[in-house]
Structure formats: structure tokens, C-alpha cells
């Protein structure tokens, strides 16, 4: 009888040990890393673009990755259609729009949560170097291309409508690269685009120049859905930590065309 009792107790203890071990394993395995989906314009150097290795890179992409690493999150990238970026954000295809995005009052009024501005920007006009165009006035009656859904398009339809009225027509395309393709093929005479994009393109492609006029001051920020104040706060605190520990400046050094306009480094 004693042997039987001892055997039963041994089986009970073994069952308890296995149960506790299983519960412990289950607890440690259930902690999943948070995934943060960054919405970008896939063709927007130097902020976001496809690198030679087939992966997305750029200043905004590198800062977001560093912030996610700091927070212990996994980062994924979602390439948005820029003209439909807010629709895609609202439909939860991404957690933010972070890709040289201009802060607009209309977005705030619509309830979107917008981060602190991190970059000062202006719009410029790019033409062929041998075109003979040296000012926006020279483009009277000419065709000018602009990307859909951008602040440049908004300016030409708003504050700069008088200037746009002097053009022969304003041609829209769903990416700035398509705008430059039109310029290369002489389908348009100029491209109206953000200064850092213009500088990056002109540096990599011969035969283009930037007209020495800066039109429409604006600032870049990160857009989150309505109600995502806490998420915005987490990202902002992580970016602030990157500024404090020098990571932000180290990444910025890779992008000399924009470093002087980065607000967190030039306050």
C-alpha cells in the first residue's frame, strides 16, 4: 500500500511540475513584439526611396527604424498612393504617414494627430539646364508638372493660383518621377516640386537646374489617425531620445542636402 501511495504522489508531483513548466513557457512565448507600419511615398528621395539593395531607405525611413529599435518594436513599410494617403491611413493599412509630409491645417481640422514639425521646406521649379528659363515668369504659357496629392499641387490651386494661371497648363502625375519623365521627354517645360527632392534629382541627373526662387514655406511632420495621440507621443519621445543620444545627427550626416533644414538639429 505504501508503494502504491508513493507512486501516486510521484505522479501527482510530476503532473504539477509539467503543468508549471508549460505555464511558464506559455507566458514567455505570448509576449509578441509590437509591429509599427510606416506609410511612405516609395519614390521620395532623400526621405524615402528604394535603395540599390532592394530595400527601402532614406532619412525618414532610417529615423523610423531607429525609433522602433529604441522602443523594441518591429517596423514594416507600406508604400502608399500619395494622393490617397489619408484614405489608406484611415483604413488601417499603415499606422502613420511619415515621408516628407507637409503639415496642413486642413488635416488638423479633420482630426488627424500631427507630430511636431521636424523639417522646413519650400517649393521650387526644375527645368532643363539649356531651356533658357530663369524665373517663374519665364514659364508663362508653358506646361508645368506637379505630383498629385502634394503641397505643391495645393499651392498651385490655392495661394499660388495666380502664378499657376500664367502657365499654359498644370499637368499632374501620381509620382514626382513621372513628372521628371515628362520633363525629360519634353512633354512639359518644368516641374514644381519640394526643394530637397529637386536637389536630390538634379544632383543625380545631368542637364537640369533649379530656378532660384523659393515658393511657399512649409514644414514636414508625421500624421496619425484621430485618437492616436498616445502612439504619436511614443514616437516623438523615441525620436527625442535619438536626438539626445546622437543617433539622429549621425543619420542626418548621410543626407547633406537636408541637414541644414532639420529643426531638431538647428533650433
Backbone bond lengths (Angstrom), bond angles and torsions (degrees), N, CA, C in turn:
res aa  C-N    CA-C-N  psi(-1)  N-CA   C-N-CA  omega(-1)  CA-C   N-CA-C  phi
1 X - - - 1.466 - - 1.525 111.41 -
2 X 1.382 115.54 -42.19 1.461 119.56 178.68 1.529 110.88 -60.94
3 X 1.337 116.89 -39.40 1.468 120.67 -179.93 1.529 110.54 -64.59
4 X 1.355 114.77 -40.88 1.462 118.79 -179.85 1.526 110.39 -65.05
5 X 1.377 115.66 -42.34 1.467 120.35 179.72 1.527 111.30 -63.05
6 X 1.332 115.12 -41.55 1.466 120.23 -179.93 1.520 110.81 -65.17
7 X 1.320 116.84 -38.31 1.457 121.48 179.19 1.523 110.79 -65.58
8 X 1.372 114.98 -41.25 1.467 118.98 179.39 1.515 110.28 -64.05
9 X 1.362 116.71 -43.23 1.466 120.25 -179.77 1.523 111.21 -63.86
10 X 1.336 116.06 -37.59 1.458 119.91 179.29 1.518 110.83 -64.40
11 X 1.341 115.90 -40.15 1.461 120.23 178.47 1.520 111.35 -66.31
12 X 1.350 116.18 -39.07 1.464 120.39 178.46 1.523 110.56 -62.86
13 X 1.350 116.42 -45.73 1.460 120.71 -179.50 1.532 111.69 -62.93
14 X 1.337 115.59 -39.99 1.454 120.61 179.20 1.528 110.51 -63.24
15 X 1.347 115.54 -41.21 1.459 120.21 179.55 1.524 111.33 -63.10
16 X 1.349 115.48 -41.14 1.460 120.56 179.72 1.526 110.71 -65.02
17 X 1.361 115.59 -43.05 1.462 119.46 -179.90 1.518 112.15 -62.94
18 X 1.325 115.83 -43.06 1.465 120.64 179.26 1.520 110.36 -64.28
19 X 1.358 116.42 -41.91 1.457 121.40 -179.68 1.518 111.44 -63.00
20 X 1.362 115.09 -44.67 1.464 118.97 179.46 1.518 111.71 -65.23
21 X 1.333 114.97 -39.46 1.457 119.19 179.68 1.513 110.59 -64.49
22 X 1.347 116.07 -41.66 1.456 120.42 179.99 1.507 111.59 -65.52
23 X 1.363 115.54 -39.20 1.458 119.28 -179.99 1.510 110.88 -65.69
24 X 1.327 115.91 -38.57 1.461 120.01 179.11 1.512 111.11 -65.00
25 X 1.333 116.87 -45.04 1.460 120.79 179.07 1.518 110.99 -62.28
26 X 1.366 114.50 -40.76 1.454 118.67 -178.29 1.518 110.62 -64.18
27 X 1.337 115.94 -39.25 1.452 119.98 -179.39 1.509 111.41 -64.99
28 X 1.334 119.03 -42.24 1.454 121.59 -176.96 1.516 111.81 -73.07
29 X 1.340 115.66 -29.20 1.456 119.09 -177.21 1.514 113.12 -82.75
30 X 1.347 117.08 -14.69 1.452 119.82 -174.49 1.528 112.87 -84.41
31 X 1.331 116.58 -13.29 1.463 120.18 -179.24 1.522 109.73 -78.51
32 X 1.331 116.35 97.25 1.453 120.95 -178.11 1.528 110.54 -91.80
33 X 1.310 115.82 143.02 1.463 121.35 178.80 1.525 109.37 -72.08
34 X 1.340 115.39 136.00 1.467 120.52 179.42 1.521 109.99 -66.87
35 X 1.317 116.63 137.87 1.463 121.83 176.08 1.517 109.32 -105.17
36 X 1.325 115.72 127.83 1.461 122.47 179.22 1.521 108.11 -113.38
37 X 1.327 117.03 121.90 1.466 121.60 -176.78 1.520 109.51 -101.72
38 X 1.314 115.45 116.20 1.458 122.78 -177.90 1.532 109.70 -93.56
39 X 1.315 116.84 121.79 1.464 120.85 177.25 1.517 110.30 -89.33
40 X 1.324 117.51 124.20 1.467 121.43 -177.02 1.524 111.75 -131.19
41 X 1.323 114.44 159.46 1.460 121.15 164.30 1.522 105.40 -82.26
42 X 1.333 119.08 116.88 1.466 120.94 -175.15 1.528 114.44 -66.87
43 X 1.331 117.12 -13.29 1.471 120.79 -176.30 1.524 109.47 -128.56
44 X 1.337 116.57 65.03 1.452 119.22 -175.75 1.528 111.84 -140.58
45 X 1.338 117.39 60.18 1.461 119.28 178.59 1.530 110.75 -67.67
46 X 1.338 118.78 146.52 1.471 125.84 7.20 1.528 113.56 -94.71
47 X 1.338 118.19 13.79 1.455 120.90 -176.45 1.528 113.13 -85.29
48 X 1.324 116.44 -39.58 1.471 120.29 179.82 1.522 109.04 -157.60
49 X 1.323 115.36 125.88 1.462 119.99 -178.96 1.527 109.21 -165.95
50 X 1.334 115.69 166.65 1.455 121.54 179.93 1.527 109.02 -84.61
51 X 1.323 116.36 120.49 1.452 120.99 -179.06 1.517 112.43 -77.64
52 X 1.318 115.65 172.22 1.464 120.82 -178.71 1.524 112.12 -64.55
53 X 1.338 116.96 -22.47 1.468 120.66 179.99 1.522 112.56 -85.56
54 X 1.336 116.71 2.90 1.457 120.19 178.42 1.513 114.21 87.27
55 X 1.338 117.60 3.36 1.461 122.15 178.21 1.528 109.80 -110.19
56 X 1.324 115.55 151.02 1.458 119.35 178.32 1.523 110.58 -72.68
57 X 1.316 115.13 141.82 1.454 121.48 179.01 1.525 108.38 -147.35
58 X 1.319 116.75 -168.74 1.457 121.33 -177.33 1.518 109.54 122.87
59 X 1.313 116.96 166.85 1.462 120.39 -176.35 1.524 112.18 -59.04
60 X 1.334 117.34 -51.28 1.467 119.71 -178.81 1.526 111.48 -62.12
61 X 1.322 116.82 -40.86 1.465 120.96 -179.44 1.528 110.57 -63.74
62 X 1.316 116.92 -42.90 1.460 120.16 -179.20 1.531 111.62 -67.81
63 X 1.326 117.20 -38.83 1.465 120.01 178.27 1.532 110.56 -66.46
64 X 1.323 116.85 -42.54 1.464 120.66 178.66 1.526 110.73 -62.42
65 X 1.329 116.53 -42.89 1.466 120.01 178.98 1.532 110.74 -61.78
66 X 1.324 116.27 -42.87 1.465 120.45 179.60 1.527 110.97 -65.02
67 X 1.339 116.74 -38.45 1.465 120.47 178.37 1.524 110.92 -65.74
68 X 1.334 116.28 -41.52 1.470 120.13 178.48 1.528 110.63 -66.40
69 X 1.322 117.20 -39.33 1.467 120.48 176.46 1.522 109.97 -60.98
70 X 1.316 116.97 -42.10 1.470 121.96 179.55 1.535 110.87 -62.26
71 X 1.335 115.93 -39.22 1.466 121.08 -178.47 1.526 113.11 -83.87
72 X 1.338 116.49 -9.83 1.460 119.82 -177.18 1.507 113.39 77.59
73 X 1.347 116.12 26.19 1.462 121.68 179.74 1.523 110.85 -100.92
74 X 1.311 114.73 156.95 1.471 120.53 170.27 1.524 107.79 -91.08
75 X 1.327 116.97 134.33 1.459 120.50 179.26 1.522 111.06 -105.92
76 X 1.316 116.00 135.47 1.455 122.03 172.02 1.519 108.21 -125.01
77 X 1.320 116.31 153.95 1.464 121.39 -177.83 1.516 110.18 -114.72
78 X 1.324 115.16 135.61 1.458 121.85 176.69 1.526 108.15 -123.13
79 X 1.322 116.88 119.78 1.458 121.37 178.56 1.516 110.43 -80.91
80 X 1.335 116.63 115.60 1.463 120.21 -177.02 1.522 111.09 -91.41
81 X 1.306 115.39 158.94 1.462 121.85 165.18 1.520 104.60 -83.45
82 X 1.329 118.40 112.20 1.462 120.82 -168.44 1.522 113.03 -57.91
83 X 1.301 117.74 -33.82 1.461 120.92 -179.57 1.529 111.26 -70.86
84 X 1.344 117.54 -18.23 1.466 121.98 -178.89 1.523 111.64 -119.81
85 X 1.337 116.62 21.31 1.469 120.85 -172.68 1.529 113.84 -58.03
86 X 1.326 116.94 -40.79 1.463 119.35 -177.57 1.528 111.55 -73.77
87 X 1.311 117.25 -31.54 1.465 121.21 174.93 1.526 109.27 -64.03
88 X 1.335 116.00 -43.62 1.461 120.27 -179.78 1.529 111.67 -69.67
89 X 1.331 116.91 -33.19 1.465 120.38 174.57 1.520 110.16 -65.23
90 X 1.330 117.34 -46.32 1.462 122.07 -179.26 1.528 112.41 -63.65
91 X 1.330 116.40 -28.99 1.469 119.80 -179.22 1.529 112.35 -88.45
92 X 1.337 116.10 12.45 1.473 123.12 175.00 1.519 114.45 65.80
93 X 1.337 116.75 24.39 1.450 118.99 175.46 1.531 111.36 -75.67
94 X 1.316 115.93 -17.87 1.458 121.73 175.34 1.525 107.76 -151.31
95 X 1.329 116.17 167.28 1.465 121.00 -178.05 1.524 112.77 -96.35
96 X 1.319 116.95 -14.34 1.459 120.71 179.71 1.521 109.05 -162.23
97 X 1.313 115.64 166.89 1.460 121.51 167.79 1.519 105.80 -113.75
98 X 1.326 115.52 114.81 1.471 120.89 -172.71 1.524 107.37 -139.90
99 X 1.335 115.49 88.62 1.457 118.78 -173.27 1.518 109.76 -170.87
100 X 1.340 116.37 69.42 1.450 119.49 -178.03 1.513 111.79 56.09
101 X 1.338 116.50 44.69 1.459 120.90 -175.58 1.525 110.63 -91.69
102 X 1.319 116.22 123.81 1.458 121.22 179.99 1.527 110.97 -72.44
103 X 1.327 116.07 133.29 1.459 121.91 176.40 1.534 108.71 -76.20
104 X 1.314 115.62 119.56 1.463 121.22 -179.25 1.530 110.15 -117.99
105 X 1.325 116.55 139.81 1.460 120.59 177.15 1.521 110.98 -58.87
106 X 1.318 116.33 -34.48 1.471 120.18 -178.45 1.527 111.33 -62.31
107 X 1.336 117.55 -32.52 1.459 120.62 178.47 1.528 110.38 -70.81
108 X 1.329 116.41 -41.36 1.465 120.15 177.69 1.525 110.26 -63.74
109 X 1.331 116.22 -42.54 1.463 120.85 -179.85 1.521 111.52 -64.22
110 X 1.333 116.57 -28.59 1.468 121.15 179.04 1.528 111.92 -80.87
111 X 1.336 117.06 -4.65 1.459 120.41 175.11 1.511 115.92 101.47
112 X 1.335 118.00 -0.50 1.466 119.20 179.36 1.530 110.14 -69.23
113 X 1.324 115.00 144.66 1.461 121.21 177.25 1.521 107.48 -88.32
114 X 1.319 116.77 122.85 1.466 121.30 -175.96 1.525 109.71 -116.44
115 X 1.309 116.24 133.77 1.460 121.31 179.37 1.529 110.86 -70.40
116 X 1.322 115.28 173.43 1.456 120.05 171.37 1.529 108.12 -63.15
117 X 1.327 117.89 147.12 1.472 119.96 177.53 1.526 110.91 -65.90
118 X 1.343 115.46 145.39 1.464 118.79 179.89 1.531 112.96 -126.25
119 X 1.345 117.42 -4.08 1.467 119.22 -177.18 1.520 110.93 -150.77
120 X 1.338 116.78 134.82 1.462 122.64 173.69 1.529 109.44 -92.45
121 X 1.319 116.45 129.58 1.466 120.07 -176.52 1.529 111.69 -132.73
122 X 1.326 115.56 158.46 1.466 122.39 170.59 1.521 108.24 -137.11
123 X 1.310 116.26 164.17 1.457 122.48 175.28 1.528 109.26 -96.67
124 X 1.321 115.71 146.31 1.466 120.75 177.44 1.526 109.50 -137.54
125 X 1.318 114.97 172.03 1.463 121.36 178.56 1.528 108.74 -116.99
126 X 1.336 115.47 129.39 1.461 121.73 178.62 1.525 109.08 -108.29
127 X 1.316 116.27 133.74 1.469 122.07 178.65 1.527 108.57 -134.12
128 X 1.304 116.56 170.67 1.457 119.97 173.28 1.534 108.75 -70.32
129 X 1.320 115.50 142.86 1.466 120.57 -174.74 1.528 112.55 -60.69
130 X 1.315 116.88 -30.87 1.474 120.40 -177.56 1.526 112.53 -98.81
131 X 1.329 117.16 15.88 1.470 120.62 -175.14 1.524 113.32 -74.52
132 X 1.331 116.65 -25.08 1.461 119.75 -176.22 1.513 112.83 85.57
133 X 1.349 117.80 -0.56 1.462 121.42 177.95 1.525 109.21 -85.88
134 X 1.318 116.58 125.54 1.467 120.86 -178.10 1.519 113.71 -124.89
135 X 1.318 117.03 -2.08 1.457 120.58 178.10 1.521 108.87 -154.38
136 X 1.324 115.59 166.04 1.465 119.19 177.54 1.523 110.75 -64.42
137 X 1.327 116.59 -27.91 1.475 120.16 178.83 1.524 111.60 -65.06
138 X 1.337 116.37 -29.21 1.469 120.55 179.42 1.523 112.20 -68.77
139 X 1.333 116.40 -12.53 1.465 120.02 -176.75 1.534 112.41 -95.15
140 X 1.305 117.00 12.40 1.471 120.57 176.29 1.527 109.92 -58.72
141 X 1.313 115.61 125.17 1.462 120.86 -179.36 1.520 114.35 81.50
142 X 1.328 117.44 1.88 1.467 121.47 -177.12 1.531 111.23 -98.76
143 X 1.335 115.49 167.52 1.464 121.54 -179.54 1.534 109.62 -95.57
144 X 1.327 115.71 129.11 1.467 121.42 -178.48 1.529 109.12 -124.23
145 X 1.336 116.78 131.00 1.470 121.99 -179.21 1.522 110.18 -99.28
146 X 1.341 115.83 146.67 1.457 122.32 177.21 1.531 108.50 -146.99
147 X 1.330 116.32 149.96 1.466 120.35 -179.07 1.522 110.94 -78.91
148 X 1.335 116.05 137.40 1.461 121.99 177.03 1.525 111.10 -61.96
149 X 1.323 116.30 142.56 1.458 121.16 173.54 1.509 114.68 77.45
150 X 1.329 117.99 6.91 1.461 121.07 -177.93 1.528 110.51 -97.70
151 X 1.339 114.21 165.21 1.463 118.90 175.84 1.521 110.34 -65.32
152 X 1.337 116.92 -27.94 1.459 120.50 176.48 1.512 111.41 -61.06
153 X 1.322 116.12 -45.24 1.469 119.83 177.59 1.526 109.72 -62.93
154 X 1.358 116.03 -42.60 1.466 119.89 -179.85 1.522 111.38 -61.93
155 X 1.325 116.62 -39.84 1.466 120.38 179.33 1.525 111.58 -64.34
156 X 1.330 116.39 -43.14 1.463 120.01 -179.41 1.530 112.01 -67.58
157 X 1.333 115.34 -22.07 1.469 119.55 176.51 1.521 111.97 -95.25
158 X 1.353 115.93 -6.72 1.457 119.56 -176.26 1.511 113.00 -126.58
159 X 1.349 115.55 -102.19 1.466 120.72 -174.35 1.528 113.56 -60.28
160 X 1.335 117.01 -29.80 1.462 120.60 -179.14 1.529 112.08 -106.53
161 X 1.325 115.32 25.10 1.477 119.75 -178.98 1.525 111.62 -62.06
162 X 1.332 116.66 -33.21 1.469 119.17 178.76 1.526 111.01 -65.42
163 X 1.342 116.21 -39.07 1.467 119.82 176.51 1.521 110.14 -66.46
164 X 1.332 116.16 -45.20 1.468 120.29 -179.43 1.525 111.34 -60.00
165 X 1.330 115.82 -32.29 1.468 119.92 -179.36 1.525 112.35 -66.73
166 X 1.327 116.38 -21.03 1.472 119.09 178.69 1.521 111.31 -81.41
167 X 1.324 117.26 -20.01 1.468 120.44 178.98 1.530 109.51 -71.47
168 X 1.315 115.74 156.39 1.461 119.46 175.00 1.518 110.41 -64.80
169 X 1.356 115.57 -39.87 1.464 121.30 176.87 1.522 107.98 -170.53
170 X 1.331 115.20 155.68 1.461 121.43 174.23 1.524 107.28 -108.03
171 X 1.333 115.87 119.00 1.461 122.22 -177.95 1.533 108.67 -100.30
172 X 1.336 117.60 130.80 1.463 120.62 -179.40 1.526 110.90 -106.11
173 X 1.332 115.21 149.30 1.471 122.65 176.30 1.516 107.71 -142.17
174 X 1.338 117.59 157.13 1.462 119.60 -174.69 1.524 114.13 -84.08
175 X 1.332 118.11 3.12 1.465 120.94 172.39 1.523 108.41 -152.51
176 X 1.326 115.83 153.60 1.461 118.48 -179.67 1.528 110.43 -68.65
177 X 1.340 117.84 -27.88 1.460 120.44 178.17 1.528 111.06 -63.26
178 X 1.326 115.80 -36.86 1.465 119.37 177.16 1.530 110.09 -67.68
179 X 1.335 116.06 -34.57 1.465 119.19 175.94 1.523 110.17 -60.78
180 X 1.348 116.50 -45.28 1.451 119.99 -179.38 1.527 112.25 -70.68
181 X 1.322 117.20 -28.76 1.465 120.33 174.72 1.528 109.75 -64.64
182 X 1.329 116.03 -40.13 1.459 120.53 176.82 1.528 111.21 -63.76
183 X 1.347 115.79 -38.88 1.464 120.05 178.37 1.533 110.62 -67.12
184 X 1.319 116.12 -42.37 1.468 120.32 -179.94 1.526 111.01 -61.59
185 X 1.323 116.55 -35.19 1.464 120.46 -178.88 1.513 113.90 -90.88
186 X 1.340 116.31 8.71 1.471 122.41 178.50 1.525 113.30 64.68
187 X 1.332 116.11 20.71 1.463 119.08 175.85 1.524 110.60 -78.02
188 X 1.348 116.25 -23.30 1.462 121.45 173.12 1.526 107.59 -133.32
189 X 1.320 115.83 166.76 1.467 120.76 -177.26 1.527 113.12 -101.23
190 X 1.337 117.02 -16.32 1.460 120.24 -176.81 1.525 109.85 -161.19
191 X 1.333 114.80 162.82 1.465 121.71 175.56 1.518 108.31 -125.41
192 X 1.320 115.94 130.71 1.466 122.98 177.52 1.523 106.80 -99.47
193 X 1.354 117.39 116.96 1.465 119.35 -167.59 1.529 110.54 -155.02
194 X 1.333 116.23 165.21 1.467 121.29 177.63 1.525 111.02 -63.62
195 X 1.330 115.72 143.86 1.455 121.87 -176.87 1.535 113.05 -55.35
196 X 1.351 120.55 -49.07 1.467 118.54 -177.41 1.521 113.56 -64.02
197 X 1.329 116.63 -33.42 1.463 120.70 177.87 1.520 109.72 -68.48
198 X 1.334 115.88 -42.50 1.468 120.72 178.56 1.522 110.88 -61.54
199 X 1.341 116.54 -45.23 1.458 121.12 -179.03 1.523 111.28 -63.58
200 X 1.324 116.67 -41.57 1.460 121.06 179.47 1.520 111.17 -65.05
201 X 1.344 116.36 -43.38 1.465 120.24 -178.58 1.527 110.97 -67.40
202 X 1.331 116.95 -45.46 1.472 120.95 -178.60 1.525 111.69 -64.44
203 X 1.343 116.35 -31.13 1.471 120.15 179.68 1.520 111.51 -71.90
204 X 1.324 116.34 -28.08 1.462 120.33 -176.10 1.526 113.45 -98.92
205 X 1.331 116.96 -10.49 1.466 120.29 -177.62 1.527 109.70 -131.35
206 X 1.291 116.68 121.90 1.458 120.53 179.33 1.533 111.01 -72.41
207 X 1.323 115.39 154.84 1.454 119.99 173.63 1.512 115.57 92.07
208 X 1.340 117.29 12.55 1.463 120.32 179.64 1.527 109.68 -128.09
209 X 1.329 116.40 152.61 1.463 120.24 176.34 1.529 109.32 -141.18
210 X 1.314 113.87 157.25 1.459 121.39 178.35 1.532 108.25 -102.03
211 X 1.317 116.97 122.97 1.464 120.81 177.18 1.530 108.79 -64.23
212 X 1.311 116.00 135.30 1.457 121.70 -174.14 1.532 112.16 -77.68
213 X 1.328 114.62 64.84 1.462 122.22 174.54 1.520 107.30 -143.23
214 X 1.316 117.16 132.80 1.458 120.45 176.22 1.521 107.93 -110.38
215 X 1.319 115.22 121.79 1.461 121.47 -170.48 1.532 110.95 -119.25
216 X 1.310 116.96 118.64 1.462 120.11 174.02 1.508 114.26 79.22
217 X 1.334 117.97 92.17 1.469 121.78 176.39 1.522 109.86 -72.84
218 X 1.324 116.48 142.00 1.461 122.39 -179.48 1.514 109.57 -156.34
219 X 1.343 116.40 172.57 1.459 121.09 179.04 1.523 110.27 -133.75
220 X 1.319 115.50 149.46 1.460 121.84 177.99 1.526 110.73 -94.83
221 X 1.323 115.38 147.02 1.461 121.92 175.09 1.512 109.98 -151.08
222 X 1.323 116.60 -173.92 1.466 123.19 -179.91 1.521 107.76 -113.75
223 X 1.325 117.62 132.79 1.468 121.87 -179.07 1.522 110.76 -104.55
224 X 1.341 115.09 134.16 1.461 122.96 175.52 1.529 108.62 -123.75
225 X 1.321 115.56 162.37 1.461 119.63 178.25 1.537 111.61 -66.13
226 X 1.313 115.01 158.04 1.453 120.67 173.94 1.527 109.74 -56.70
227 X 1.323 117.09 131.86 1.462 121.00 -179.64 1.504 114.45 93.68
228 X 1.339 117.09 -6.45 1.473 120.45 -177.43 1.538 112.22 -96.00
229 X 1.330 115.72 36.97 1.462 119.61 178.63 1.525 111.85 -59.51
230 X 1.330 116.89 -40.01 1.467 120.28 -178.28 1.523 111.30 -64.82
231 X 1.330 116.84 -39.96 1.462 120.83 178.97 1.526 110.18 -66.34
232 X 1.321 116.45 -43.47 1.457 121.01 177.00 1.530 110.32 -59.16
233 X 1.337 116.48 -42.54 1.464 121.32 -179.17 1.522 111.22 -63.27
234 X 1.340 116.85 -40.15 1.462 120.52 178.81 1.525 111.46 -62.63
235 X 1.326 115.63 -44.59 1.465 120.23 179.59 1.524 110.41 -65.28
236 X 1.322 117.19 -43.67 1.460 120.27 -179.67 1.527 111.72 -62.54
237 X 1.326 117.10 -40.09 1.463 120.31 178.53 1.527 111.07 -66.53
238 X 1.335 116.64 -37.64 1.466 120.24 178.08 1.527 110.51 -66.16
239 X 1.333 117.17 -42.55 1.457 120.64 178.34 1.528 110.30 -64.40
240 X 1.323 117.16 -39.84 1.466 120.84 177.37 1.523 110.75 -60.58
241 X 1.335 116.46 -37.79 1.462 120.53 177.53 1.527 110.96 -66.13
242 X 1.336 116.68 -36.46 1.464 121.01 177.67 1.522 111.03 -66.49
243 X 1.324 115.81 -37.15 1.465 119.82 175.75 1.523 109.63 -64.71
244 X 1.323 116.05 -43.75 1.465 121.45 -176.78 1.524 112.14 -65.71
245 X 1.348 117.33 -40.08 1.474 119.05 -175.93 1.534 113.71 -90.14
246 X 1.336 117.19 2.55 1.454 120.88 175.11 1.517 115.47 90.89
247 X 1.344 117.38 -6.52 1.468 120.21 -179.39 1.525 111.22 -63.88
248 X 1.320 116.03 -39.42 1.467 121.07 -178.61 1.530 110.95 -60.47
249 X 1.313 116.11 -47.56 1.470 120.54 -179.60 1.522 111.34 -65.66
250 X 1.331 116.32 -36.66 1.465 120.44 179.94 1.526 111.00 -63.83
251 X 1.328 116.68 -41.16 1.470 120.80 177.39 1.523 109.84 -68.21
252 X 1.326 116.52 -41.10 1.469 121.39 -178.04 1.521 111.97 -61.10
253 X 1.330 117.59 -31.36 1.466 121.40 -179.98 1.525 112.57 -58.70
254 X 1.327 116.56 -25.12 1.464 120.79 -179.69 1.532 111.94 -74.18
255 X 1.337 116.53 -14.10 1.462 120.94 -173.53 1.536 109.65 -126.20
256 X 1.343 117.20 71.31 1.471 121.58 -174.23 1.527 114.26 -61.64
257 X 1.336 117.82 -24.28 1.469 120.10 -178.34 1.527 112.46 -69.05
258 X 1.338 117.72 -20.19 1.467 119.80 -175.89 1.526 113.59 -116.99
259 X 1.319 117.53 -11.33 1.468 120.17 -170.19 1.522 112.90 -58.78
260 X 1.327 118.18 -34.95 1.463 120.48 -177.01 1.521 113.48 -72.81
261 X 1.327 117.75 -12.86 1.456 121.43 -179.62 1.521 113.05 -107.10
262 X 1.343 116.84 5.55 1.456 120.55 178.91 1.532 109.04 -79.94
263 X 1.309 116.40 115.46 1.465 121.53 -172.15 1.518 113.33 -63.80
264 X 1.333 118.19 -34.88 1.469 120.11 -177.02 1.528 112.11 -71.35
265 X 1.326 116.92 -14.90 1.461 120.10 179.47 1.515 111.95 -107.54
266 X 1.324 117.22 -9.25 1.474 119.65 -173.17 1.525 112.33 -131.56
267 X 1.322 117.06 32.87 1.461 120.05 178.01 1.521 110.83 -68.69
